[in-house]
Amino acid sequence: MGNPQTEILALRALAHPLRLRLLELAAEEGSVTTSRASDRTGESSANCSFHLRLLARHGFLVPAGEGRDRRERPWRLAERPPLSDLWARLAKAPPDDGWAELMRRQLRIFDPDTLELAA
């Protein structure tokens, strides 16, 4: 079972649209660097670097090898996302569980399997 405090912090890490976009880029391209993220999002490389490192700190991304410098350090999706225990608990919860239904509704924008924004 996941640590609720860790899960709360991980959820907070997802509470920024750029971070969700960076996760999408990593999922689409296999890995993402600060420079590539900056090019694809139109955000500054400093801003992308900050958000990539924050996602890594919370376990969503891991280093994907060495780059020429900090801007070229590749990041890829973690094999086991930090919220996987929470998703597993939600999947097992009965349909009439009010807490689980509330969490499903709050988290519906984030699809843990594809890391895409849900429609």
N, C-alpha and C positions, 0 to 999 in steps of 0.2 A: 504494500500500500504506500502511496506517495505521501510525502510530508506536506501537509496543508500550507504551511508557511512558504515552502519552496514553490508550490503550485500557484499561490497567490502572486508571488514575485514574478513567476514565469508568465502568468496572465497579464500582469502589468507591463511586461516587456513587449507584449503584442498590442498594446494600446496606443500604437502610433502607426499611421498609414504608411509611412516610409518603411518601417520595419516589416510590415506585411509584404510590401512590394519587394523588399530585398530578399525575403524568404521565397517569394515567387520566382525571382530571378535565379536564385540558387537552384530551385527545383527545375526550372526550364532549361538552364544552361549546364547543370551539373556542378558548377562552382562559379563563384563571383569574386571579383577583386574590387577594391575601392575605386579604381579608375573606371572599370567597366560599369560599376553601379552608378557612378557619377554621370557617365555618358548616357546610360539608359534612362535615368530618372530625372536628369536635369538639375540635380542637387549638387552642392559643392562636395569635393572629395573629402574635406574635413568632416562634413556632416555625415556622409555615407560611412566614413571610417568609424566615427563615434557609434553609429547605430549598428554596424556590423560587429564591432567589439562587444557591444551590450548584448546582442543576440547570442554571441559566443559565450559570454559570461553566464548567461541563463540556460545554456545547454542546447540551443536551437541550431547553432553552427559549430563546426570544428575546422581546424586548419586542414587544407587540402594540399599540403606540400609547401615548398619554399618559393617565394617570389624574389624578383630582383631587389625590391625594396618594400617598405610598408604599404605603398599604394598598389603594389602588384602581388601582395600576399593573397593567395586564393582561399576562399572559405567554401565549404560544402555543408549540406544538411547533415545533422547528426543522425546516426542510424536509429537511435531510440530517443525520440523527442521527449522533453521534460514533462509533458502533459499526458504521456501515454497511459500512465496509471489512472489519471482522472478520466480519460476517454473510456478506458476499460470499465471503470466503475459505472459510468453513465450508461454504457451499452448493456450492462447486466441489470441495471435498476428496473423495477417493474414500471409499466406505463403510468400507474396511478401514484407514483412517488413524486410529490410536489417539488421537492428540492431538485431532483434529477431533471424534471421537466423544465424548471426555471433555468438550470444551468445549460441545458440543451438549447433553449431559446437564446440565452445570452451569448453562447458560443457559436451560434449557427453561422456567423460570418466566416469562421475559420474551419476549413476542412482539413483534419489532420493527415489524411491520406495523400492529398494532392497539393496541399499548401496553396490552394487558390481561394480567392474570395468566392463564397457561395452566391448564387443568384438570388 
